[in-house]
Amino acid sequence: MPQPFVRVRGAIGLSVLMASILVSTAQVGAGAANLSSNSGTTASAPGVTATTIKIGIMSDLSGTASSSFADTPGAMEARFQAINAAGGIDGRKISWVVDDTTSTPTGAETAAKDLVQNKGVFAIAELSSAFYGAAPYLAQEGIPVTGVSLDGPEWYQQPNTNLFSTTGNASANGPAYGDGGFYKAIGATKISYVESNVSAAIQQGNSVYESIKRDGLQACDKTIVPIGSVDFTAFALSFKADGCNAAECACVLSGSLAMATALHQAGLNKVRIIFAAGPTQQIFQNAQDEAAAENAYFPGIVSSPTYTNAASLAFLAQLRKYDSSYKGGLPDLGSADGWSVANLMVEGLQQAGKEPTHTSFITGLRKVTNWTDSGLATGPISFVHFGQDPPTQCFSYVQFVKGKYVPFPASGKAFCGGILPGT
């Protein structure tokens, strides 16, 4: 089913990312230079030459969600540089151009049209809170898109078979899933799930509340907030009056931090708090944010929540080598998901064959049943049965304890929940 809005590794409104990212996004990436001319291949589709394939990168570089996603191009470019350094794809190197969605659906549509009509890209790699504004145009044009279904249900609706989320198959109005026992494991008994006002987060909230009910736990009243909201004073007072003891914010990081701060200021220092935005180094920018995050839980869908397994170490090494904006530690949402989106684009290009077309990309990737995101995913991901829900959903967690992210539980085992019957 669609993912909750910014369900992993997010941050918004907390930092001003390097201006060089925004400058570089208006230009063709460095990977377009020094291209080989001995592949023997020919141009087979718009954006494809004998030596190159041009990809459009689209993300929220300005506006409400920019500090979650302004570093996305750097991670995507890093993945493309890595594949170019390894020889490219069937003799072609990847080149890229970048457009800003301005964190709005209208801006997303404008960016998509610019990439296709003016910049002549073959396919688009996106990470945006407002991608749904561009989806109808890209489906109409048959442009392959890789991204993350954090904004809405369009990823699983007909006729949008050109859209591929890194999370794999699901349906537009999917069933509720169990939480795999997570809430009980942290001692939560009465839970409030705060939702950003985007359809994916609201639908995920419905799933969460059904899971809470099936587990014999209690739910507090629903709370829906604008994306980027940092005013949680009234919420904290209501939370306290209702006797709740756990809160999860399907928000960007600034929202989760503001929620936690408001709860602490209301004297609720022992409640369980879950940041759906996921772990990020931006927590360490000041003591106030560290205090707000203390003892909070952060979910992810990676196989190693603390990035210590071989696949994670390889990813971090490539990010460090090719992305100058990455300064170490756990990558945030824009970097981690951006890399995976670009990695899925590479998979699609490989499946498209030596003379790639839009059709061969889409049909080829729709045959893949065991994509693992180079070992970063919690399990094999399938793209075969468009609109069909997976039998389980798995999340791994870390907890922020005394200034460090530690696995929860200590074993790092993921919490996996199945489809709840009757939902």
Residue pairs with C-beta under 8 A, 6 or more apart in sequence:
1 156
1 170
1 171
1 174
1 175
1 177
1 203
1 204
1 207
1 389
1 393
2 149
2 150
2 152
2 153
2 155
2 156
2 170
2 172
2 174
2 199
2 200
2 203
2 204
3 148
3 149
3 150
3 165
3 167
3 200
3 204
4 150
4 195
4 200
4 201
4 204
4 205
4 250
4 276
5 129
5 150
5 151
5 195
5 196
5 198
5 200
5 201
5 204
5 227
5 250
5 251
5 252
5 276
6 12
6 65
6 68
6 129
6 150
6 196
6 250
6 251
6 252
6 253
6 276
6 277
6 278
6 333
7 150
7 204
7 250
7 276
7 277
7 278
7 299
7 301
8 276
8 277
8 278
8 299
8 300
8 301
8 302
8 333
8 336
8 337
9 277
9 278
9 279
9 280
9 298
9 300
9 330
9 331
9 332
9 333
9 334
9 335
9 336
9 337
10 68
10 252
10 253
10 276
10 277
10 278
10 280
10 332
10 333
10 334
11 67
11 68
11 252
11 253
11 254
11 277
11 280
11 282
11 332
11 333
11 334
12 64
12 65
12 66
12 67
12 68
12 228
12 252
12 253
12 254
12 255
12 277
13 67
13 228
13 230
13 252
13 253
13 254
14 67
14 253
14 254
14 257
14 282
14 285
14 289
15 67
15 282
15 285
16 67
17 67
17 70
17 71
17 325
18 325
20 324
20 325
21 61
21 70
21 71
21 73
21 74
21 325
22 61
22 62
22 70
24 73
24 98
25 57
25 61
25 73
25 98
25 99
25 100
26 98
27 97
27 98
28 95
28 96
28 97
29 77
29 80
29 81
29 95
29 96
29 97
29 98
30 77
30 81
31 77
31 80
31 81
31 84
31 93
31 94
31 95
31 96
32 52
32 54
32 93
32 94
32 95
32 96
35 51
35 52
35 93
35 95
36 51
36 88
36 91
36 93
37 50
37 51
38 91
39 50
39 51
39 90
39 91
39 92
40 50
40 91
41 50
41 51
41 90
41 91
41 92
41 354
41 355
42 50
42 355
43 49
43 50
44 355
44 356
44 357
45 122
45 356
45 357
45 358
46 120
46 121
46 122
47 53
47 54
47 55
47 120
47 121
47 122
47 123
48 54
48 92
48 122
48 356
49 92
50 92
51 91
51 92
51 93
52 92
52 93
52 94
52 95
53 89
53 92
53 93
53 94
53 95
53 122
53 123
53 349
53 356
54 94
54 95
54 96
54 97
54 119
54 120
54 121
54 122
55 80
55 94
55 95
55 96
55 121
55 122
55 123
55 124
55 125
55 345
56 96
56 97
56 98
56 99
56 112
56 115
56 116
56 119
56 121
56 123
56 124
56 125
57 72
57 73
57 76
57 77
57 96
57 97
57 98
57 99
57 124
57 125
57 126
58 98
58 99
58 101
58 108
58 111
58 112
58 115
58 124
58 125
58 126
58 127
58 128
58 131
58 134
59 69
59 70
59 72
59 73
59 98
59 100
59 101
59 126
59 127
59 128
59 334
59 338
60 66
60 68
60 69
60 70
60 72
60 100
60 101
60 102
60 103
60 127
60 128
60 129
60 130
61 69
61 70
61 73
61 98
61 100
61 101
61 102
62 70
62 100
62 102
62 103
63 101
63 102
63 103
63 104
63 107
64 103
64 129
64 227
64 228
65 103
65 128
65 129
65 130
65 227
65 228
65 252
66 103
67 252
67 254
68 129
68 252
68 253
68 277
68 332
68 333
68 334
69 127
69 128
69 129
69 333
69 334
69 338
70 334
71 325
71 326
71 332
71 334
71 335
71 338
72 127
72 334
72 335
72 337
72 338
72 341
73 98
73 338
74 323
74 324
74 325
74 326
74 335
74 338
75 319
75 323
75 326
75 331
75 334
75 335
75 336
75 338
75 339
75 342
76 96
76 125
76 127
76 338
76 339
76 341
76 342
77 96
77 322
77 323
77 342
78 318
78 319
78 321
78 322
78 323
78 326
78 339
78 342
79 318
79 322
79 339
79 342
79 343
79 345
79 346
80 94
80 96
80 342
80 346
81 322
82 318
82 321
82 322
83 89
83 94
83 346
84 93
84 94
88 94
89 346
89 349
89 350
90 350
90 353
90 354
91 354
94 346
94 349
97 115
97 119
97 121
99 111
99 112
99 114
99 115
99 119
100 107
100 111
101 107
101 108
101 111
101 128
101 130
101 131
101 133
101 134
102 111
103 128
103 129
103 130
103 227
104 130
104 133
105 130
105 132
105 133
105 134
106 133
107 130
107 133
108 128
108 130
108 131
108 132
108 133
108 134
109 133
109 134
109 137
111 134
112 124
112 134
112 137
112 138
112 143
113 137
115 121
115 124
116 124
116 137
116 138
116 141
116 143
121 143
122 144
122 356
122 358
123 143
123 144
123 145
123 146
123 345
123 348
123 349
123 358
123 361
124 138
124 143
124 144
124 145
124 146
125 145
125 146
125 147
125 341
125 342
125 344
125 345
126 134
126 145
126 146
126 147
126 341
127 147
127 148
127 334
127 337
127 338
127 341
128 147
128 151
129 150
129 151
129 198
129 227
130 151
131 147
131 151
131 152
131 154
132 151
132 152
132 154
132 199
135 152
135 154
135 160
135 163
138 145
138 162
138 163
139 159
139 160
139 162
139 163
142 162
142 358
142 359
142 362
143 162
143 358
144 162
144 164
144 348
144 358
144 361
144 362
144 365
145 162
145 163
145 164
146 164
146 165
146 166
146 341
146 342
146 344
146 345
146 348
147 155
147 163
147 164
147 165
147 166
147 341
148 165
148 166
148 167
148 337
148 340
148 341
149 155
149 156
149 165
149 167
149 170
149 200
150 198
150 200
151 198
151 199
151 200
152 198
152 199
152 200
153 172
153 173
153 199
153 200
153 203
154 160
154 163
154 172
155 163
155 165
155 170
155 172
156 169
156 170
156 171
156 172
156 174
156 386
156 387
157 172
157 387
158 386
158 387
161 362
161 366
161 386
162 358
162 362
164 344
164 348
164 365
164 383
166 337
166 340
166 341
166 343
166 344
166 373
166 381
167 301
167 381
168 371
168 381
168 382
168 383
168 390
169 382
169 383
169 384
169 385
169 386
169 387
169 388
169 389
169 390
170 387
170 388
170 389
170 390
171 387
171 388
171 389
172 387
173 203
174 203
174 207
174 389
175 207
175 389
175 419
175 420
175 423
176 206
176 207
176 208
176 210
176 211
176 419
176 420
176 423
177 207
177 211
177 392
177 393
177 417
177 418
177 419
177 420
178 211
178 214
178 215
178 417
178 418
178 420
179 208
179 211
179 212
179 215
179 415
179 417
180 394
180 395
180 414
180 415
180 416
180 417
181 215
181 415
181 417
182 395
182 397
182 415
183 191
183 212
183 215
183 217
183 246
184 215
184 217
185 408
185 409
185 415
186 246
186 272
186 297
186 408
187 245
187 272
188 217
188 245
188 246
188 272
189 217
189 218
189 245
189 246
190 217
190 218
190 219
190 220
190 242
190 243
190 244
190 245
190 246
191 208
191 212
191 217
191 218
191 219
191 220
191 244
191 245
191 246
191 247
191 248
192 219
192 220
192 221
192 223
192 235
192 239
192 242
192 244
192 246
192 247
192 248
193 205
193 208
193 209
193 219
193 222
193 223
193 247
193 248
193 250
194 223
194 224
194 225
194 235
194 247
194 248
194 249
194 250
194 251
194 255
194 259
195 201
195 202
195 204
195 205
195 222
195 223
195 224
195 225
195 250
196 224
196 225
196 226
196 227
196 229
196 250
196 251
196 252
196 255
197 224
197 225
197 226
197 227
198 227
201 250
202 224
204 250
205 222
205 250
207 423
208 248
209 219
209 222
210 420
210 423
211 417
211 420
212 218
212 219
213 219
214 420
220 238
220 239
220 242
220 244
221 238
221 242
223 235
223 238
225 232
225 235
225 251
225 255
227 251
227 252
227 255
228 252
228 254
228 255
229 251
229 255
229 258
230 254
230 255
230 257
230 258
231 258
232 255
232 258
232 259
232 261
232 262
232 263
233 262
235 259
235 262
236 259
236 262
236 263
236 265
236 266
236 268
237 266
239 247
239 263
239 266
239 268
239 271
240 266
240 267
240 268
244 271
245 270
245 271
245 272
246 271
246 272
246 273
246 274
247 259
247 263
247 271
247 272
247 273
247 274
248 273
248 274
248 275
248 276
249 255
249 256
249 259
249 273
249 274
249 275
249 276
249 277
250 276
251 259
251 276
251 277
252 277
253 275
253 277
253 280
253 282
253 332
253 333
255 277
256 273
256 275
256 276
256 277
256 296
257 275
257 289
257 292
257 293
259 273
260 273
260 275
260 292
260 293
260 296
261 288
261 292
263 271
263 273
264 291
264 292
272 297
273 295
273 296
273 297
274 296
274 297
274 298
274 299
275 293
275 296
275 297
275 298
276 299
277 298
277 333
278 298
278 299
278 300
278 332
278 333
278 336
279 298
279 300
279 305
279 330
279 332
279 398
279 400
279 405
280 330
280 331
280 332
280 333
281 327
281 328
281 329
281 330
281 331
281 332
282 289
282 332
283 289
283 290
283 293
283 400
284 290
284 329
284 403
290 400
290 403
293 400
294 400
294 401
294 402
295 399
295 400
295 401
296 399
296 400
297 397
297 398
297 399
297 408
298 305
298 397
298 398
298 399
298 400
298 405
299 395
299 396
299 397
300 336
300 395
300 396
300 397
300 398
301 377
301 378
301 394
301 395
301 396
302 312
302 336
302 376
302 377
302 378
302 396
303 309
303 311
303 312
303 375
303 376
303 377
303 378
303 396
303 414
304 311
304 312
304 376
304 396
304 412
305 396
305 397
305 398
305 405
305 407
305 412
306 330
306 398
306 405
306 406
306 407
306 412
307 313
307 315
307 316
307 330
307 331
309 375
310 375
311 374
311 375
311 376
312 375
312 376
314 374
314 375
315 339
315 374
315 376
316 331
319 326
319 331
319 335
319 339
320 326
320 328
323 335
326 335
330 405
331 339
340 373
340 376
343 373
343 374
343 376
344 371
344 373
347 365
347 368
347 371
348 361
348 364
348 365
349 356
349 361
351 360
351 361
351 364
351 365
351 367
351 368
352 360
352 361
352 364
352 365
353 360
353 364
365 383
366 383
366 384
366 386
367 383
367 384
368 382
368 383
368 384
369 380
369 382
369 383
369 384
370 380
370 381
370 382
371 377
371 380
371 381
371 382
371 383
372 379
372 380
372 381
373 381
378 394
378 395
378 396
378 414
379 394
382 390
389 419
391 418
391 419
392 416
392 417
392 418
392 419
393 416
393 417
394 414
394 415
394 416
394 417
395 414
395 415
395 416
396 407
396 412
396 413
396 414
396 415
397 407
397 408
397 415
398 405
398 406
398 407
398 408
399 405
399 406
399 407
399 408
